[in-house]
């Protein structure tokens, strides 16, 4: 919580999407964020998943999960959506997949296909949609430090990339953020000094519906947020949209 509050104080986002919160809805620190002017909505059961949205633009029409969402075997807390001002915002935590031989990979692919059906209904309305989160998929070989290291692994398999491509083909654009330093990666494993060696991946994505593309003023990865005491192994992706009151 101190790290999140510090980051909010520095960056002042209008909307913040969180994944892997590992909190129940009852234990989510709504009051702490409310003191900073943010409404919040959470979806979690206290285990390894959990998602949330913070907004100082308003938070309406909150939906937790989505129709047709598959489970493994039970449905997990991996998606939340809400209206934040003019935007329909989703925060998602896509299943990892574990290995190419694991049943968890089939769960991941089924989950992405079900997400596509749910998000597709909203994109089809023509209203602005932003889909943010940890997708556990590197879209291209340029999004990993060494493609040879990932041969036979999840996150880069043709099936996973095709599932992500089908999602984008709904009428979404993958906002490719600039790197403030180093390669434009968003995740570095805790082990073996991967962060300091620059051995990362871009698996945290912001997908915006096509009408929003002209409004993108900037997009960057806040790599410094990966540093310091007890950091996340992911870095925030920041996207600035020129919409609403200026």
N, C-alpha and C positions, 0 to 999 in steps of 0.2 A: 504493500500500500504506500509506504513512503516514496518508493521509486516512481509509482504511477502519479502520485500527487506532485512530485518534483517535475516530472515530464510535462504534465498538464500546465503547471505554472510557467514553464519555459515556452511551450509551443502554442498554448491557448487554442486548442482545436475546437471547432464548433460541434463536431461529432467525433466520438472515439469508439471504435469497435474492439472488443476484447475477446480472446479465445483461450481455451484451456484454463479457465478460472479456478477450477477444482473447488467450487463453493456451492453450497445449497442456496436456493433463492432466499431463504430466511437469514442466512449468514452473510449475504452480499452487503457491502458497506454503503448502502444507499445514502445514509445521512451524511457521510463524509464527502460524497460528491455533491450532494444538495447544497452544502455549505459553500461550494465553489460555483454554484449556479447551474449545475447539471441535473436534469432528470435522468433516471437510469431504469433500465429494465434488464432482468437477468433470467437465465434458463440454465439451471444446473442441479446436480444431485449430490455434489460433494465428492464425486470420484474424479477420474482423470480427465473428464471432458468439461463442459460448461462454457457458455458464451454470454456476452452482454453488450449493450449499447448504452453509451452516455451521450446526452444531447443538451445543448443550451439553445436549440432552435425549436424546442417542443418535442414531445414524444407521444404520438398518437397511434391508434390502430395497431397495437403490439400483437404479434403472433409468434408463438413459441412452437418450434418444429414446423412441419408442413405436411399437407395431405399426401399420402402414399409413401411417407418416409419409412425405409426399411430398418430393421433392427438386427442385432447380432448377439443373442436372438431378440432381446428386448430393444425397443427404440431408445436411443441415447440422446443426451442433451447437446446437440451439435448445430443448431440453427435458431436464430431469432431475427425478426424483422420488425421495423417500425417506420412510421412516417416522421421524418425530422424536417420540419419546415416544408420546402418544396420537394424534398427527396424521399423516395422509398429506399430505406437502407437495410441491407442484410449483413449480419455477422455470422460467418460459418466456420466450422472446424471440421474439415473433411477427414474421414477415417484414414489412418496411416497405410494400411494394406499389408504391413509386415514383410511378406516375401511373395515372390511370384507363385509359389506353390501353396500359399496359405488360403484357406477359405475367406480370410479377412480381405484379400484382394477382390474377390467377387462381391463381397459386401461393399467395399469402397466403390466399385464400378456401378453397382446397383444404386448406391446412395447418390452418386453424381447424376445418374440418369433421372432419378426421382426429383432431385433438386432442379434439374433442367426443366422438367414439366411444371414445377411450381413457379419458378422464376419466369418461365416463358409466358405464363398467363399475365404476369404484371408488365413485362416488357411489351407485350402485344397491345397494351392500352395506350402506349405512346407517352405515358408519364415517366419522368426521370427516375431511373433505378440505379443504385450503387450496390454492388455485391463485393464485400470485403472479407478477407479471412486467410487462415492457414489452409491452403488447398492440398498440401502434401503432394504436389505435382510440380515439377520444373517444366515449363512449357516447351523449351527447346534445349539443345545441347549448349547454347550460349549461356544458359541459366545455371550451369554447374561448373565447378572449377576445373574438372577433368573428366570428360565423358567416358574415358576408358575405365575410370574407377567405378563406374556405375553399371557396367555391362552385367546383365543378369539380375539387376536390382529393381525394386519398386521405385516410384517417384519419377522415373524416366521411361517406363515401358511404353510401347506403342499403344496398348489398350488404355492406359491412364491418360496419355496425351490426347488420344482420340476422344475420350469422354470429355476432357476439358475443352477441346476444339468444338464439340457439339454444343457445349454450353455457350461458348463465345459466339457461335453462329446464330444464336437467337437474335442478335442485334446488339451485342456487347463488344466493348473494346478493352483489351488488356492494357492498362496504363503502365508503361515501362518507366519506372522512376530513375532518376539520375543518382549516381553514387557521390556522396560528398567526399569520399575517400575510398580508394581501392576499387574493386569490382562491385557491380550492382547486385550484391547478394543480400538476402534478408535473414538467412539462417546459417549458423555455424555450430556444429556439434561441440558439446562441452569437452569431449575427450581429445587427448593428444595435441593440445594447443592449436586446434583447427582454426579458431578465430584469428590468432596472431599470425598464422601461416597463410591466411587468406583462402582457406579451403571451405568455401561456402556454397550455398544454393539460393536461388530465388524461387521460393515456394509460397510466399505470402503475397497475395495478389489483390489488386483493386480493379474490378471490372465495372465499367460504367456503360449505361445504355447510350446508343449512338447520338441521340440529341444533346448529350452532355459533353461530347468530345470538344466542340468549339469553345467550351467554357473552361477548359483545363488551362490554368495559368502556370502551374508548376507541379512537379512531383519528385520527391526525393526520399532516400532511405536514411533515417537518422541512426547511422552506425554507432555514434557515441553512446547511444542508449544501451548498447550491448556490453559496454564496459562497466567497471566499478564493482562494488560489493554485491554479491548474489544477483547477477543480472539474469534476465531471460536469455535463452539461447536464440531468440528471434529479435530482430530490430524493427521498430515501427516504420511503416510506409506512410508518408504524408502526401496528400493530394490537395492542392488548392484550386477551388472552382470559383470562377467569377460570376456568381449568381446571387440573387437576393439583395438585401440592403447593403450598400457599400459604405 
